[in-house]
């Protein structure tokens, strides 16, 4: 406002020539201020990012994964932070085989999922296996879960979880042993949809794999197979969820939805995919106490923010490579098929040449969690080798 008054005065008093001189002077002052700010950028940034100092997390030191440790990779725990100041915990896997190194740097892949799982489960298996094949990898716990920080606990966010993937790219991009131009991501189950959302936003991601994906925004809003895709059903759900919000605030803690059924709770009437979840998360095969899917479940209101935020809105604008993998027998197969159709605009899109949908014969949803006979690691490896070069 003050600048506008000065300009008006200059117009009345001295005309166009003087205005030019005034504007040049004003621009010079702005440039000087910017240069001064640049000189002090370190000090200023320390003040600005004081809230993004990484927390010191109490990380488990011993091997506690649900899969055996490989002797072909170096393993360690690391942390990094996202733009919201949340410190994320991850397992780092570095290949002993350096065949994929170019100029001393590895291609890298960040892995997360399934939705509600932790890095000691399926994502760690994927990360370790890819490291055995020459990729530097991390498997991380999403914000508010596992060993990562963030409160309240046991909550998900379509925005923050998408940011988690980009934050992992921040971390990988700054490692001296990683080629920042050869970074990919891999999302499992609900993190497949989150991964595609991240790829639509983050142009540093050169290749994305979505394995046995869920679109959590779609299933949250519409129910399975879009059975509740109408405003009456959604309104009823929203009334219940917002009632739960009030209840949680009054009582001072968040009610949780519960984990998967225990084996002894299964009946003949239990849907097969529910049985499959139980046999992974609630048995020795995949049980992990820190996993929401094994113990306690998500906070009941966790799905609220997913309802109005569709993940795949701009997936047809993804220019980087995407491989979607799903099981033929999976109850969730329709998520991947629709995602591929949207991404390629039924084959008529601008960026279809590097997009692929792979259906695994006979595989269920959870087969692609840990079944080494079903997970197409050869295909995934070749995909990353082609597009991370």
FILUM-545099 format. One line per 5 residues: number of its first residue (from 1); their letters; for each residue x, y, z of N, C-alpha, C. Coordinates in steps of 0.02 Angstrom, whole numbers, always signed. Last residue first. Layout:
N
NUM	a	X Y Z X Y Z X Y Z  ... $
END
This chain:
389
389	xxxxx	+914 -2294 -767 +979 -2299 -799 +1001 -2231 -827  +786 -2350 -726 +833 -2316 -681 +903 -2323 -709  +721 -2423 -823 +702 -2353 -815 +744 -2315 -763  +780 -2550 -827 +766 -2514 -889 +756 -2440 -878  +789 -2589 -694 +850 -2583 -733 +839 -2543 -797 $
384	xxxxx	+653 -2593 -662 +695 -2541 -633 +760 -2533 -671  +618 -2705 -743 +583 -2641 -750 +627 -2584 -722  +698 -2805 -690 +709 -2783 -760 +676 -2716 -773  +639 -2815 -561 +710 -2798 -570 +723 -2770 -640  +510 -2857 -596 +520 -2794 -560 +592 -2770 -568 $
379	xxxxx	+538 -2982 -655 +506 -2929 -694 +517 -2860 -662  +593 -3049 -545 +632 -3042 -607 +604 -2984 -649  +489 -3046 -451 +548 -3005 -440 +591 -2998 -502  +338 -3064 -439 +379 -3067 -500 +443 -3025 -495  +279 -3171 -317 +303 -3102 -328 +351 -3102 -387 $
374	xxxxx	+266 -3312 -312 +216 -3272 -347 +240 -3200 -362  +363 -3369 -238 +345 -3404 -299 +298 -3362 -342  +368 -3292 -126 +423 -3283 -174 +411 -3322 -239  +250 -3212 -46 +257 -3276 -82 +309 -3268 -138  +220 -3093 +18 +281 -3129 +38 +292 -3195 +2 $
369	xxxxx	+120 -3018 -44 +153 -2991 +15 +221 -3026 +26  +57 -3083 -143 +107 -3034 -164 +136 -2996 -105  -36 -3156 -75 +20 -3192 -106 +76 -3144 -124  -137 -3068 -42 -82 -3075 +6 -25 -3119 -20  -220 -3081 -158 -194 -3017 -136 -132 -3026 -93 $
364	xxxxx	-167 -3227 -254 -215 -3189 -214 -183 -3122 -195  -132 -3293 -416 -109 -3260 -355 -166 -3223 -320  -161 -3351 -541 -174 -3389 -480 -158 -3355 -415  -46 -3251 -631 -94 -3306 -631 -99 -3341 -563  -38 -3082 -611 -2 -3143 -593 -52 -3201 -588 $
359	xxxxx	-37 -2952 -727 -80 -2995 -685 -45 -3062 -674  +27 -2796 -749 +46 -2866 -750 +1 -2905 -701  +25 -2654 -845 -14 -2692 -796 +3 -2765 -803  +128 -2513 -878 +114 -2583 -887 +73 -2611 -829  +199 -2376 -968 +152 -2399 -917 +133 -2472 -931 $
354	xxxxx	+268 -2313 -1068 +306 -2339 -1012 +261 -2359 -953  +171 -2270 -1159 +223 -2317 -1182 +260 -2350 -1124  +82 -2171 -1119 +63 -2241 -1110 +120 -2290 -1123  +53 -2029 -1115 +112 -2059 -1084 +100 -2133 -1069  -65 -1982 -1169 -1 -1956 -1196 +59 -1997 -1173 $
349	xxxxx	-194 -2108 -1198 -160 -2054 -1163 -94 -2035 -1194  -262 -2214 -1245 -264 -2154 -1286 -226 -2095 -1255  -276 -2322 -1162 -230 -2328 -1218 -225 -2266 -1262  -363 -2275 -1063 -383 -2331 -1106 -341 -2335 -1170  -278 -2185 -1000 -339 -2160 -1034 -361 -2211 -1087 $
344	xxxxx	-180 -2230 -920 -167 -2233 -993 -225 -2205 -1034  -235 -2210 -795 -168 -2186 -809 -154 -2182 -884  -358 -2275 -800 -355 -2203 -789 -288 -2174 -811  -314 -2408 -818 -358 -2376 -868 -356 -2300 -862  -243 -2426 -699 -208 -2429 -764 -249 -2396 -819 $
339	xxxxx	-346 -2414 -605 -289 -2368 -603 -252 -2367 -670  -425 -2524 -640 -451 -2456 -649 -395 -2405 -649  -336 -2626 -606 -361 -2621 -674 -389 -2552 -688  -314 -2604 -469 -259 -2599 -517 -283 -2590 -588  -443 -2625 -418 -408 -2563 -405 -352 -2552 -457 $
334	xxxxx	-477 -2756 -451 -510 -2701 -488 -477 -2634 -475  -411 -2838 -360 -385 -2831 -428 -415 -2771 -465  -447 -2874 -234 -430 -2804 -246 -408 -2790 -317  -455 -3008 -223 -518 -2971 -217 -508 -2898 -237  -352 -3100 -336 -358 -3051 -282 -425 -3016 -283 $
329	xxxxx	-320 -3188 -436 -374 -3207 -390 -386 -3157 -334  -213 -3126 -501 -273 -3143 -539 -333 -3156 -493  -130 -2991 -421 -145 -3061 -426 -211 -3074 -462  -32 -2861 -502 -87 -2885 -460 -100 -2959 -472  +65 -2718 -529 +65 -2791 -523 +7 -2813 -479 $
324	xxxxx	+113 -2590 -633 +63 -2610 -585 +58 -2686 -587  +240 -2478 -663 +222 -2549 -670 +172 -2566 -615  +281 -2329 -744 +242 -2360 -691 +227 -2433 -710  +395 -2195 -782 +372 -2264 -792 +334 -2291 -731  +336 -2023 -797 +385 -2075 -781 +353 -2144 -786 $
319	xxxxx	+226 -1943 -815 +269 -1955 -873 +321 -2010 -860  +63 -1933 -768 +127 -1959 -746 +169 -1976 -808  -63 -1897 -801 -11 -1848 -816 +58 -1872 -794  -151 -1989 -755 -140 -1988 -827 -87 -1938 -848  -166 -1957 -622 -119 -2011 -639 -105 -2014 -714 $
314	xxxxx	-242 -1862 -559 -198 -1841 -614 -147 -1895 -633  -321 -1940 -469 -350 -1885 -507 -308 -1866 -567  -301 -2043 -382 -282 -2054 -452 -306 -1998 -498  -346 -2012 -250 -275 -2019 -265 -259 -2014 -340  -470 -1899 -197 -454 -1955 -242 -381 -1956 -263 $
309	xxxxx	-528 -1852 -56 -465 -1838 -90 -444 -1896 -136  -633 -1878 +30 -642 -1825 -20 -580 -1810 -61  -588 -1984 +112 -652 -1989 +77 -659 -1938 +20  -476 -1971 +188 -469 -2005 +124 -532 -1999 +81  -508 -1917 +310 -477 -1872 +261 -468 -1905 +193 $
304	xxxxx	-566 -2032 +378 -604 -1971 +362 -573 -1931 +305  -497 -2143 +423 -516 -2141 +351 -549 -2075 +331  -479 -2131 +560 -421 -2122 +516 -441 -2114 +443  -566 -2150 +662 -578 -2092 +619 -524 -2083 +565  -516 -2259 +732 -579 -2266 +695 -591 -2209 +646 $
299	xxxxx	-343 -2295 +710 -395 -2256 +744 -458 -2257 +700  -309 -2465 +653 -306 -2392 +647 -354 -2359 +696  -261 -2607 +760 -291 -2574 +703 -281 -2498 +704  -222 -2703 +862 -256 -2640 +876 -291 -2606 +819  -101 -2789 +776 -123 -2772 +843 -159 -2704 +843 $
294	xxxxx	-84 -2807 +639 -76 -2864 +683 -106 -2851 +752  -101 -2685 +581 -140 -2741 +553 -134 -2804 +595  -9 -2607 +647 -80 -2596 +660 -122 -2654 +636  +137 -2678 +712 +95 -2670 +653 +22 -2660 +672  +213 -2710 +821 +206 -2639 +804 +160 -2626 +745 $
289	xxxxx	+212 -2853 +824 +174 -2815 +874 +165 -2741 +856  +180 -2948 +684 +230 -2902 +713 +193 -2856 +761  +156 -3093 +585 +138 -3055 +645 +196 -3012 +669  +177 -3176 +475 +184 -3104 +466 +170 -3062 +528  +188 -3312 +517 +208 -3293 +449 +220 -3217 +443 $
284	xxxxx	+127 -3331 +637 +200 -3323 +636 +225 -3298 +568  -24 -3234 +615 +13 -3296 +626 +88 -3281 +622  -90 -3120 +578 -103 -3146 +644 -72 -3215 +656  -61 -3082 +445 -47 -3036 +500 -52 -3066 +569  -91 -3200 +365 -27 -3163 +361 -14 -3125 +425 $
279	xxxxx	-212 -3249 +402 -157 -3297 +397 -90 -3263 +385  -292 -3133 +393 -278 -3164 +458 -217 -3209 +454  -295 -3115 +254 -264 -3065 +296 -246 -3094 +364  -366 -3232 +219 -297 -3222 +195 -260 -3170 +237  -490 -3207 +277 -450 -3264 +301 -377 -3255 +281 $
274	xxxxx	-526 -3103 +194 -518 -3090 +266 -476 -3146 +297  -538 -3170 +75 -485 -3120 +80 -474 -3099 +153  -648 -3257 +99 -580 -3284 +90 -526 -3231 +99  -763 -3214 +230 -738 -3207 +161 -665 -3229 +156  -835 -3330 +341 -785 -3276 +333 -761 -3273 +261 $
269	xxxxx	-914 -3442 +354 -943 -3384 +320 -892 -3327 +309  -840 -3527 +431 -853 -3547 +362 -877 -3487 +321  -733 -3415 +527 -788 -3463 +518 -794 -3482 +445  -608 -3360 +641 -630 -3372 +573 -686 -3424 +572  -556 -3355 +767 -618 -3318 +754 -646 -3328 +684 $
264	xxxxx	-435 -3416 +768 -490 -3451 +800 -558 -3416 +791  -353 -3318 +706 -369 -3381 +672 -429 -3417 +702  -426 -3154 +729 -379 -3207 +749 -399 -3272 +715  -451 -3022 +612 -477 -3077 +653 -420 -3125 +671  -345 -2875 +623 -379 -2928 +588 -404 -2982 +636 $
259	xxxxx	-381 -2745 +745 -339 -2776 +693 -379 -2830 +657  -478 -2599 +781 -463 -2669 +790 -423 -2697 +731  -500 -2464 +781 -547 -2506 +744 -536 -2580 +754  -492 -2368 +934 -461 -2401 +876 -509 -2452 +846  -522 -2206 +999 -542 -2276 +992 -511 -2305 +929 $
254	xxxxx	-410 -2095 +1070 -440 -2117 +1007 -459 -2191 +1011  -446 -1988 +1212 -406 -2037 +1176 -445 -2062 +1116  -536 -1904 +1275 -465 -1889 +1279 -419 -1941 +1249  -672 -1902 +1273 -641 -1951 +1317 -565 -1942 +1321  -699 -1796 +1184 -726 -1795 +1252 -688 -1842 +1299 $
249	xxxxx	-636 -1842 +1068 -614 -1780 +1099 -637 -1776 +1171  -708 -1959 +1038 -636 -1962 +1052 -612 -1901 +1089  -837 -1905 +1015 -826 -1953 +1070 -752 -1956 +1089  -811 -1829 +901 -834 -1797 +962 -821 -1841 +1022  -776 -1933 +812 -729 -1878 +827 -748 -1845 +893 $
244	xxxxx	-894 -2006 +805 -836 -2036 +837 -784 -1983 +855  -969 -1918 +731 -991 -1933 +800 -932 -1963 +838  -897 -1932 +615 -893 -1868 +650 -921 -1873 +721  -932 -2063 +580 -862 -2046 +591 -855 -1981 +630  -1073 -2053 +564 -1044 -2098 +614 -972 -2079 +631 $
239	xxxxx	-1081 -1961 +459 -1114 -1947 +523 -1083 -1989 +578  -1015 -2033 +359 -985 -1971 +385 -1016 -1951 +452  -1106 -2138 +335 -1038 -2152 +360 -1007 -2090 +391  -1214 -2064 +287 -1222 -2105 +347 -1154 -2121 +378  -1156 -2012 +172 -1178 -1967 +225 -1186 -2005 +291 $
234	xxxxx	-1133 -2128 +97 -1077 -2088 +119 -1097 -2042 +176  -1264 -2171 +74 -1218 -2213 +112 -1159 -2174 +139  -1312 -2060 +0 -1345 -2081 +61 -1298 -2122 +105  -1231 -2050 -113 -1225 -1998 -62 -1259 -2018 +3  -1139 -2198 -159 -1199 -2154 -164 -1199 -2107 -105 $
229	xxxxx	-1062 -2326 -161 -1047 -2265 -198 -1111 -2225 -212  -1052 -2446 -97 -1083 -2390 -61 -1070 -2323 -95  -985 -2531 -182 -1053 -2549 -162 -1089 -2492 -128  -859 -2533 -240 -901 -2472 -248 -974 -2484 -228  -787 -2640 -196 -822 -2646 -260 -873 -2590 -272 $
224	xxxxx	-802 -2580 -31 -776 -2630 -77 -821 -2635 -139  -831 -2400 -18 -835 -2469 +4 -806 -2516 -48  -812 -2267 -56 -862 -2307 -91 -874 -2377 -63  -714 -2205 +21 -773 -2167 +2 -830 -2212 -23  -617 -2304 +40 -643 -2267 +98 -709 -2232 +82 $
219	xxxxx	-590 -2343 -89 -622 -2391 -46 -650 -2357 +17  -530 -2222 -138 -589 -2252 -169 -626 -2299 -122  -420 -2202 -56 -471 -2150 -61 -536 -2178 -90  -345 -2317 -76 -376 -2307 -11 -428 -2251 -12  -331 -2428 -189 -342 -2356 -190 -380 -2340 -127 $
214	xxxxx	-210 -2556 -172 -275 -2529 -153 -274 -2455 -170  -108 -2670 -268 -127 -2604 -242 -200 -2598 -221  -2 -2764 -290 -65 -2784 -258 -100 -2723 -227  +118 -2639 -310 +106 -2711 -304 +43 -2724 -263  +181 -2525 -414 +125 -2532 -367 +107 -2606 -366 $
209	xxxxx	+331 -2443 -446 +297 -2508 -447 +242 -2507 -394  +401 -2314 -542 +357 -2332 -486 +328 -2402 -498  +536 -2208 -582 +501 -2272 -595 +463 -2292 -533  +581 -2084 -545 +590 -2104 -615 +553 -2169 -632  +546 -1947 -453 +533 -2019 -454 +533 -2042 -527 $
204	xxxxx	+550 -1813 -473 +614 -1846 -460 +607 -1922 -461  +422 -1766 -480 +455 -1782 -543 +525 -1811 -534  +287 -1797 -388 +360 -1790 -379 +397 -1813 -441  +153 -1818 -425 +174 -1754 -396 +249 -1744 -399  +135 -1944 -471 +100 -1891 -507 +122 -1822 -483 $
199	xxxxx	+201 -2017 -374 +231 -2012 -441 +199 -1957 -483  +108 -2010 -270 +173 -1977 -263 +206 -1967 -331  +7 -2089 -324 -7 -2019 -309 +58 -1980 -302  +75 -2210 -328 +53 -2180 -391 +38 -2106 -381  +89 -2228 -188 +147 -2222 -231 +131 -2190 -298 $
194	xxxxx	-42 -2243 -148 -5 -2185 -123 +56 -2173 -167  -68 -2366 -210 -105 -2306 -231 -71 -2242 -208  +24 -2441 -136 +28 -2440 -209 -8 -2378 -236  -16 -2435 -7 +41 -2392 -25 +56 -2395 -100  -111 -2533 +0 -132 -2463 +1 -77 -2415 -18 $
189	xxxxx	+2 -2641 -78 -66 -2635 -53 -87 -2561 -55  +159 -2558 -86 +122 -2622 -81 +54 -2608 -51  +265 -2466 -192 +213 -2466 -142 +173 -2531 -144  +421 -2406 -229 +379 -2466 -234 +329 -2465 -176  +517 -2292 -330 +480 -2310 -270 +439 -2373 -283 $
184	xxxxx	+684 -2239 -384 +615 -2264 -394 +582 -2277 -328  +812 -2144 -454 +776 -2162 -393 +705 -2183 -411  +922 -2083 -527 +901 -2153 -536 +867 -2177 -472  +971 -1960 -499 +931 -1966 -560 +908 -2037 -574  +1053 -1976 -391 +989 -1943 -380 +944 -1945 -442 $
179	xxxxx	+1134 -2117 -351 +1125 -2072 -409 +1056 -2041 -404  +1213 -2138 -195 +1152 -2145 -235 +1153 -2094 -292  +1314 -2114 -107 +1318 -2176 -145 +1257 -2188 -189  +1283 -1998 -40 +1338 -1996 -88 +1343 -2058 -131  +1114 -1947 -23 +1166 -1997 -7 +1220 -1995 -61 $
174	xxxxx	+1013 -1866 -64 +1070 -1834 -32 +1125 -1883 -10  +913 -1945 -114 +946 -1899 -160 +1009 -1868 -131  +863 -2010 -2 +904 -2047 -49 +943 -2001 -95  +791 -1901 +58 +846 -1935 +92 +892 -1971 +43  +696 -1870 -42 +742 -1819 -15 +803 -1852 +15 $
169	xxxxx	+630 -1992 -46 +670 -1972 -104 +718 -1916 -85  +566 -1984 +75 +615 -2038 +66 +659 -2024 +5  +481 -1880 +46 +533 -1870 +96 +587 -1924 +91  +394 -1943 -41 +438 -1891 -67 +495 -1876 -18  +331 -2030 +51 +369 -2057 -5 +417 -2005 -33 $
164	xxxxx	+273 -1934 +137 +323 -1982 +163 +364 -2012 +107  +177 -1872 +58 +238 -1835 +74 +293 -1882 +100  +81 -1970 +67 +111 -1956 +2 +177 -1919 +12  +54 -1951 +204 +83 -2015 +181 +112 -2009 +111  -1 -1823 +206 +62 -1835 +241 +94 -1901 +217 $
159	xxxxx	-118 -1843 +123 -68 -1792 +109 -1 -1811 +140  -190 -1948 +182 -173 -1951 +111 -119 -1901 +92  -145 -2018 +335 -163 -1955 +302 -144 -1960 +228  -184 -2116 +482 -157 -2108 +414 -181 -2042 +384  -134 -2164 +647 -177 -2126 +602 -143 -2120 +534 $
154	xxxxx	-59 -2210 +757 -107 -2254 +722 -158 -2217 +680  -44 -2071 +872 -21 -2132 +840 -78 -2165 +801  -57 -1892 +841 -71 -1954 +877 -47 -2015 +838  +121 -1889 +814 +63 -1902 +858 +3 -1865 +831  +276 -1948 +761 +212 -1920 +742 +157 -1939 +790 $
149	xxxxx	+401 -2069 +704 +370 -2023 +752 +303 -1997 +726  +420 -2247 +674 +422 -2177 +654 +387 -2133 +705  +401 -2377 +704 +453 -2343 +742 +459 -2269 +722  +226 -2381 +675 +289 -2417 +683 +338 -2380 +727  +160 -2216 +633 +156 -2289 +640 +226 -2318 +651 $
144	xxxxx	+168 -2082 +599 +120 -2101 +651 +116 -2177 +664  +226 -2108 +432 +214 -2063 +489 +159 -2092 +534  +281 -2276 +390 +247 -2212 +378 +239 -2171 +441  +439 -2349 +392 +375 -2346 +427 +343 -2278 +413  +525 -2405 +243 +513 -2358 +298 +443 -2368 +329 $
139	xxxxx	+663 -2473 +169 +593 -2488 +185 +577 -2447 +247  +776 -2434 +39 +753 -2423 +107 +680 -2447 +111  +916 -2491 -62 +845 -2485 -46 +835 -2463 +27  +1013 -2504 -204 +1013 -2480 -135 +940 -2465 -118  +1009 -2650 -305 +982 -2583 -291 +991 -2565 -218 $
134	xxxxx	+1051 -2783 -328 +1095 -2728 -347 +1069 -2658 -335  +983 -2888 -278 +987 -2883 -351 +1022 -2820 -375  +976 -2868 -144 +1014 -2926 -167 +1027 -2923 -243  +886 -2763 -149 +956 -2748 -133 +1000 -2807 -154  +769 -2834 -174 +794 -2789 -226 +866 -2769 -213 $
129	xxxxx	+760 -2899 -49 +767 -2938 -110 +793 -2895 -168  +743 -2792 +40 +802 -2834 +45 +814 -2873 -19  +619 -2741 -6 +679 -2700 -6 +742 -2742 -3  +530 -2849 +13 +540 -2821 -54 +606 -2783 -57  +543 -2861 +153 +560 -2917 +109 +573 -2893 +38 $
124	xxxxx	+495 -2737 +195 +565 -2755 +208 +588 -2813 +164  +361 -2746 +159 +404 -2696 +126 +478 -2711 +137  +310 -2851 +244 +316 -2859 +172 +364 -2810 +139  +389 -2810 +395 +346 -2857 +360 +360 -2855 +285  +458 -2709 +449 +482 -2776 +464 +442 -2830 +429 $
119	xxxxx	+388 -2594 +422 +445 -2610 +379 +474 -2679 +392  +210 -2631 +441 +273 -2597 +458 +330 -2627 +417  +39 -2594 +389 +95 -2638 +405 +156 -2597 +424  -53 -2506 +344 -62 -2532 +411 -8 -2579 +433  -34 -2556 +183 -67 -2505 +223 -83 -2534 +291 $
114	xxxxx	+123 -2649 +164 +53 -2633 +150 +26 -2579 +198  +229 -2505 +138 +167 -2543 +134 +177 -2613 +161  +371 -2450 +37 +327 -2448 +96 +263 -2486 +83  +534 -2412 -22 +479 -2459 -18 +437 -2446 +44  +640 -2340 -143 +608 -2333 -78 +544 -2374 -76 $
109	xxxxx	+788 -2377 -227 +716 -2387 -225 +692 -2380 -153  +924 -2321 -334 +893 -2332 -268 +818 -2339 -274  +1081 -2357 -412 +1010 -2338 -417 +977 -2356 -351  +1238 -2302 -338 +1186 -2352 -349 +1122 -2319 -375  +1398 -2244 -395 +1332 -2231 -366 +1281 -2285 -386 $
104	xxxxx	+1519 -2248 -463 +1519 -2255 -390 +1452 -2246 -356  +1484 -2241 -596 +1523 -2187 -567 +1518 -2187 -490  +1358 -2348 -557 +1385 -2309 -613 +1419 -2249 -582  +1317 -2510 -496 +1346 -2444 -484 +1371 -2413 -549  +1277 -2637 -516 +1234 -2585 -544 +1261 -2514 -530 $
99	xxxxx	+1370 -2716 -448 +1368 -2718 -521 +1326 -2662 -553  +1406 -2738 -317 +1404 -2669 -341 +1399 -2665 -417  +1346 -2834 -190 +1360 -2837 -262 +1352 -2766 -290  +1298 -2793 -73 +1369 -2810 -74 +1393 -2816 -146  +1179 -2660 -65 +1204 -2722 -97 +1279 -2732 -85 $
94	xxxxx	+1101 -2607 +81 +1151 -2590 +31 +1180 -2654 +1  +958 -2554 +156 +989 -2614 +129 +1036 -2593 +72  +889 -2484 +300 +931 -2472 +241 +964 -2537 +220  +735 -2455 +371 +789 -2503 +364 +824 -2489 +298  +679 -2306 +457 +684 -2350 +398 +741 -2400 +407 $
89	xxxxx	+571 -2183 +525 +620 -2237 +535 +620 -2283 +476  +551 -2008 +516 +532 -2074 +492 +589 -2123 +504  +489 -1870 +599 +548 -1911 +588 +526 -1982 +572  +404 -1730 +539 +398 -1797 +568 +460 -1838 +550  +396 -1608 +478 +437 -1614 +538 +432 -1681 +572 $
84	xxxxx	+335 -1602 +360 +293 -1586 +417 +331 -1595 +483  +420 -1649 +265 +410 -1577 +268 +367 -1555 +327  +510 -1783 +354 +469 -1756 +300 +457 -1681 +311  +673 -1854 +386 +613 -1817 +406 +574 -1793 +345  +751 -2011 +432 +747 -1951 +392 +682 -1915 +411 $
79	xxxxx	+862 -2139 +492 +804 -2096 +499 +808 -2039 +450  +908 -2315 +485 +920 -2244 +473 +856 -2205 +488  +993 -2467 +519 +935 -2425 +530 +954 -2352 +517  +1063 -2584 +399 +1067 -2539 +456 +1002 -2500 +462  +1148 -2712 +309 +1086 -2686 +337 +1101 -2639 +395 $
74	xxxxx	+1213 -2767 +156 +1228 -2734 +220 +1163 -2702 +245  +1179 -2926 +77 +1171 -2854 +84 +1196 -2831 +152  +1186 -3061 +79 +1208 -3028 +17 +1203 -2952 +21  +1131 -3128 +180 +1203 -3116 +186 +1231 -3082 +124  +973 -3077 +247 +1014 -3098 +190 +1088 -3084 +204 $
69	xxxxx	+866 -3139 +373 +915 -3089 +351 +959 -3117 +297  +698 -3199 +343 +768 -3209 +362 +813 -3153 +336  +553 -3108 +402 +588 -3144 +349 +662 -3150 +369  +503 -3024 +493 +467 -3087 +485 +496 -3129 +429  +635 -2947 +593 +591 -2952 +535 +555 -3020 +534 $
64	xxxxx	+725 -2910 +689 +659 -2932 +712 +609 -2936 +654  +887 -2898 +740 +847 -2916 +682 +780 -2944 +706  +911 -2765 +862 +918 -2834 +838 +872 -2845 +778  +873 -2633 +889 +938 -2647 +859 +944 -2717 +830  +739 -2523 +873 +759 -2591 +891 +824 -2608 +854 $
59	xxxxx	+758 -2352 +917 +751 -2403 +866 +776 -2471 +891  +698 -2217 +971 +722 -2277 +1005 +710 -2337 +959  +752 -2069 +888 +704 -2123 +897 +737 -2182 +933  +766 -1907 +904 +807 -1966 +917 +759 -2023 +934  +696 -1809 +773 +692 -1838 +840 +741 -1896 +845 $
54	xxxxx	+771 -1682 +675 +748 -1751 +682 +749 -1774 +755  +703 -1524 +662 +760 -1562 +687 +735 -1633 +701  +605 -1442 +627 +614 -1500 +584 +676 -1539 +604  +599 -1325 +697 +550 -1376 +714 +556 -1439 +673  +694 -1247 +635 +709 -1272 +703 +661 -1327 +723 $
49	xxxxx	+691 -1188 +514 +681 -1261 +516 +695 -1290 +585  +714 -1053 +540 +652 -1073 +508 +638 -1147 +518  +842 -1052 +595 +786 -1028 +635 +720 -1054 +606  +915 -1103 +491 +917 -1138 +555 +859 -1117 +599  +893 -1008 +396 +862 -1074 +386 +863 -1114 +451 $
44	xxxxx	+970 -901 +444 +897 -896 +440 +864 -964 +436  +1100 -954 +432 +1073 -935 +498 +997 -931 +497  +1101 -975 +293 +1114 -1030 +339 +1084 -1015 +408  +1076 -850 +236 +1028 -904 +227 +1039 -961 +277  +1142 -731 +227 +1123 -753 +295 +1079 -815 +294 $
39	xxxxx	+1154 -714 +93 +1215 -720 +132 +1201 -747 +202  +1020 -701 +59 +1057 -759 +36 +1120 -770 +77  +991 -576 +112 +957 -634 +139 +994 -698 +121  +1070 -499 +26 +1085 -500 +98 +1053 -560 +131  +1002 -522 -93 +1072 -543 -86 +1092 -547 -13 $
34	xxxxx	+879 -464 -62 +882 -536 -76 +952 -563 -69  +918 -331 -47 +888 -366 +11 +892 -441 +1  +961 -304 -176 +1009 -299 -120 +984 -337 -59  +840 -317 -244 +895 -362 -258 +946 -363 -203  +769 -209 -187 +744 -277 -179 +800 -328 -190 $
29	xxxxx	+845 -101 -230 +840 -114 -158 +817 -185 -145  +822 -113 -368 +890 -120 -342 +889 -135 -267  +687 -84 -375 +710 -151 -394 +780 -165 -366  +690 +51 -337 +653 +2 -296 +677 -70 -310  +764 +104 -444 +790 +109 -375 +757 +57 -330 $
24	xxxxx	+676 +78 -548 +743 +50 -550 +774 +49 -480  +568 +156 -507 +560 +84 -510 +628 +49 -512  +625 +285 -518 +601 +260 -453 +596 +184 -453  +650 +293 -654 +706 +297 -607 +686 +268 -539  +519 +287 -700 +568 +236 -720 +626 +234 -672 $
19	xxxxx	+469 +406 -646 +441 +341 -624 +490 +285 -640  +538 +501 -717 +552 +493 -646 +526 +427 -619  +476 +484 -839 +548 +474 -832 +567 +462 -760  +339 +516 -818 +360 +448 -834 +434 +436 -824  +319 +638 -681 +308 +608 -746 +343 +541 -755 $
14	xxxxx	+325 +710 -562 +383 +712 -605 +376 +673 -670  +197 +716 -493 +250 +766 -484 +301 +767 -540  +107 +613 -520 +84 +682 -521 +142 +731 -525  +190 +500 -507 +155 +514 -570 +135 +587 -575  +229 +505 -374 +280 +513 -426 +247 +530 -492 $
9	xxxxx	+109 +477 -310 +140 +542 -301 +191 +557 -355  +93 +344 -350 +44 +394 -371 +72 +465 -364  +204 +286 -286 +199 +285 -359 +150 +338 -384  +169 +303 -153 +229 +336 -178 +227 +340 -254  +56 +222 -147 +50 +293 -134 +110 +332 -161 $
4	xxxx	+114 +95 -173 +64 +122 -219 +57 +198 -209  +196 +77 -59 +227 +83 -126 +179 +114 -175  +98 +63 +40 +142 +121 +43 +175 +132 -25  +42 -60 +0 +0 +0 +0 +43 +62 +0 $
END
